[in-house]
Amino acid sequence: DAGVIQSPRHEVTEMGQEVTLRCKPISGHDYLFWYRQTMMRGLELLIYFNNNVPIDDSGMPEDRFSAKMPNASFSTLKIQPSEPRDSAVYFCASSLATGFDEQYFGPGTRLTVT
Amino acid sequence: TQLLEQSPQFLSIQEGENLTVYCNSSSVFSSLQWYRQEPGEGPVLLVTVVTGGEVKKLKRLTFQFGDARKDSSLHITAAQTGDTGLYLCAGAGTYGQNFVFGPGTRLSVLP
């Protein structure tokens, strides 16, 4: 299996621009998670889906962030408008019906907002 | 809100030495996981422990879950340079809610 695929791997954008991060989970996995990692705050869970349905979005920092999962093989995390404090590495992870217990992470997208 | 603390924050040792890193909380966790993350990559799951007092071994790595399911430790025997990385513990509450990662222990094994 190819593992979790994320694109782009690096994104540099200017403040105020819209940013869309993409994720393809491992085929057959029921859960999909979006995380953000910074030096200051570590690895934070933003939102997760079960069978394409958002279950908990309490980690989404504010209304500028939105996530969708239109089908079992694709999810997006959108930031609009972006701000410099959004600079971080964003990870997508997926798991089988075990939920949190066995997550497989993608390589991450390094976002820089100038 | 459940929080996980990890210690030490940084650890630098010589190849061949033994080490233990810790993960602690004031809350009970239904399960706890350990991940290792290398620079530029996502975390990779090492082990999941679910039963209080459980001990799991993975080659030179020994993982223990505390009896009260509030803490865990990772012991590495005869560390190798390939063990270098960020070690993260993570867990969820009794009913699988409030999943959190600890801040991590950054391990450097020198040749």
Interface residues (C-beta under 8 A of the other chain):
Chain A: V4 G42 L43 E44 L45 D56 F91 A93 G99 F100 D101 E102 Q103 Y104 F105 G106 P107 G108
Chain B: S31 Q33 G40 E41 G42 P43 V44 L45 T48 V50 L88 A90 A92 G96 Q97 F99 V100 F101 G102 P103 G104
